[in-house]
Amino acid sequence: MSETQLRIAIIGDELVAGVGDPKGLGWLGRVMARTDAGVTTMAFPLAVPGETTTEMSARWEGEFARRASSDPDVDHRLVIGLGIADITAGLSVARSRLNLANILDLADQHKVKTFVVGPPPTVPELNEHVQELSHAYADVADRRRVPYVDTYTPLVGHDQWYSDLAVNAGPYPAQAGYGLIAWLVLHSGWYSWLGLPDDQ
């Protein structure tokens, strides 16, 4: 990486903030701890609790701009961490797809490279909807050649994931669950997206 600085903005809901992790790292802190870009790296988690993709689409550009630099040597990136707020808010899958597409297309217009982390499984009664949404998000990202991390499929049958959700008696994982998400991110194109070797 030839740039003098890397700035990564991460938009999303509570999962981006690592809510429920007693170590306060979440998946993002664990990923950044395993990322040596060889330049000064700034990661800006821009989490909003319970945020839908409609709300995310409306705010991300302004949030991103306030953390951007006019220096041409700065490499700006955007990570989108998706949750289940669209489901609980009653948004249609078509609307969720469109919202993500709008974010990715606008970022592309600004020449900002994007990386998408899909929603993990949650309480059983919502998982069918999470699966549908994850497939839809993956399709949107794939059509734009944007890396997409499917966290749903590997974790929906993972005993440790559900044990970790039970620790917090709710929709948020604890230490082990965030570690699982971080592992999936790191092994699903994260390093290649940053132009780094995969053996960090």
C-alpha positions in Angstrom: 0.0 0.0 0.0 1.6 3.2 -1.2 -0.7 5.7 0.5 0.6 7.6 3.6 -2.7 7.0 5.5 -5.6 4.7 5.5 -9.0 5.9 6.8 -11.8 3.4 7.2 -15.3 4.5 8.1 -17.6 1.7 9.4 -21.3 2.4 9.4 -23.9 0.1 11.0 -25.8 -0.7 14.1 -24.9 -2.0 17.6 -22.9 -4.9 16.2 -20.4 -2.4 14.7 -20.1 -0.9 18.2 -19.5 -4.3 19.8 -22.4 -4.0 22.2 -22.4 -7.0 24.5 -18.7 -7.7 24.3 -17.2 -7.5 27.8 -13.8 -6.7 26.2 -15.4 -3.8 24.3 -13.7 -4.9 21.0 -16.5 -6.3 19.0 -15.7 -7.8 15.6 -14.3 -4.5 14.4 -11.7 -4.1 17.1 -10.6 -7.7 16.6 -10.3 -7.2 12.8 -8.3 -4.0 13.1 -6.0 -5.6 15.7 -5.1 -8.2 13.0 -4.7 -5.6 10.2 -1.2 -4.2 9.5 -1.6 -1.9 6.5 2.0 -0.6 6.7 0.7 3.0 7.0 -1.1 5.1 9.6 -4.5 3.6 9.9 -7.6 5.2 11.3 -10.8 3.3 11.8 -14.0 5.3 12.6 -16.9 3.2 13.9 -20.0 5.2 13.1 -22.7 3.0 14.8 -26.3 4.0 15.4 -28.5 1.7 17.5 -31.4 0.1 15.7 -30.5 1.8 12.4 -32.3 0.7 9.3 -30.7 0.8 5.8 -33.0 3.7 5.0 -31.6 5.7 7.8 -28.1 4.5 7.0 -28.5 5.6 3.4 -29.6 9.1 4.5 -26.7 9.7 6.8 -23.6 7.9 5.7 -22.3 10.4 3.1 -22.2 13.3 5.6 -20.6 11.2 8.3 -18.0 9.9 5.9 -17.2 13.4 4.5 -16.5 14.8 8.0 -13.8 12.2 8.4 -12.3 12.4 5.0 -9.2 14.2 3.9 -8.5 16.2 0.7 -4.9 14.8 0.8 -4.6 12.6 -2.4 -2.3 10.3 -0.5 -5.1 9.2 1.9 -6.8 6.0 1.0 -10.5 6.2 2.0 -12.6 3.1 2.5 -16.2 2.4 3.7 -17.3 -0.7 5.5 -21.0 -1.4 5.8 -22.1 -3.6 8.8 -25.7 -4.8 8.3 -28.0 -5.9 11.1 -31.7 -6.9 11.5 -33.3 -3.5 12.0 -34.9 -3.6 8.6 -36.8 -6.7 9.6 -38.0 -5.4 13.0 -39.0 -2.1 11.3 -41.0 -3.9 8.7 -39.1 -2.8 5.6 -39.5 -4.9 2.5 -36.6 -6.9 1.1 -36.9 -4.8 -2.1 -36.5 -1.6 -0.1 -33.5 -3.0 1.8 -31.9 -4.0 -1.5 -32.4 -0.6 -3.0 -31.0 1.2 0.1 -27.8 -0.9 0.0 -27.5 -0.4 -3.8 -27.8 3.3 -3.4 -25.0 3.4 -0.8 -22.7 1.3 -2.9 -23.4 3.2 -6.1 -22.9 6.6 -4.4 -19.7 5.4 -2.8 -18.5 4.2 -6.2 -19.2 7.6 -7.7 -17.0 9.1 -5.0 -14.4 6.4 -5.9 -14.6 5.0 -2.4 -14.0 1.3 -2.1 -16.6 -0.6 -0.1 -16.8 -3.8 1.9 -20.1 -5.3 3.2 -20.6 -7.4 6.3 -24.0 -9.1 6.3 -26.3 -9.7 9.2 -25.7 -12.7 11.5 -28.3 -15.1 12.8 -30.4 -14.0 15.7 -33.5 -15.3 17.6 -35.0 -18.3 15.8 -38.3 -16.7 14.9 -36.4 -14.1 12.8 -33.8 -16.2 11.2 -35.8 -17.1 8.1 -36.1 -13.4 7.4 -32.4 -12.8 8.1 -31.5 -15.5 5.6 -33.6 -13.9 2.9 -32.1 -10.5 3.6 -28.6 -11.8 3.6 -29.1 -13.4 0.2 -30.5 -10.2 -1.1 -27.6 -8.1 0.2 -25.1 -10.6 -1.2 -26.7 -10.3 -4.6 -26.6 -6.5 -4.5 -22.9 -6.6 -3.6 -22.0 -9.3 -6.1 -23.6 -7.4 -9.0 -21.3 -4.5 -8.1 -18.2 -6.7 -7.5 -18.1 -5.5 -3.9 -16.8 -8.0 -1.2 -19.6 -9.4 0.9 -19.2 -11.4 4.1 -22.0 -13.9 4.6 -22.1 -14.3 8.4 -25.5 -15.9 8.4 -24.8 -19.2 6.7 -21.6 -20.2 8.7 -23.2 -19.2 12.1 -26.8 -20.3 11.8 -25.9 -23.9 12.8 -23.0 -22.9 15.1 -23.5 -24.0 18.7 -21.0 -21.6 20.1 -22.7 -18.7 18.4 -26.0 -19.4 20.1 -24.3 -20.1 23.4 -22.8 -16.7 23.2 -26.1 -15.0 22.4 -27.5 -16.7 25.5 -24.8 -15.0 27.6 -26.5 -11.7 26.9 -30.0 -13.1 26.8 -30.7 -11.1 23.6 -29.7 -10.3 20.1 -26.1 -9.4 20.8 -23.2 -11.9 21.0 -20.5 -11.7 23.7 -16.7 -12.2 23.3 -16.8 -15.5 21.4 -19.5 -14.5 19.0 -17.7 -11.3 18.0 -14.6 -13.4 17.6 -16.4 -15.7 15.1 -17.6 -12.7 13.1 -14.1 -11.2 13.0 -12.7 -14.6 11.8 -15.3 -14.6 9.0 -14.4 -11.0 8.0 -10.7 -11.7 8.0 -11.1 -14.8 5.9 -13.6 -13.4 3.4 -11.5 -11.0 1.4 -10.6 -8.4 4.0 -6.9 -8.4 3.3 -7.2 -8.6 -0.5 -9.7 -5.7 -0.3 -6.9 -3.7 1.4 -4.3 -4.9 -1.0 -2.5 -6.8 1.8 -1.1 -10.3 2.0 -3.5 -12.9 3.4 -1.0 -14.3 5.9 -1.0 -11.5 8.4 
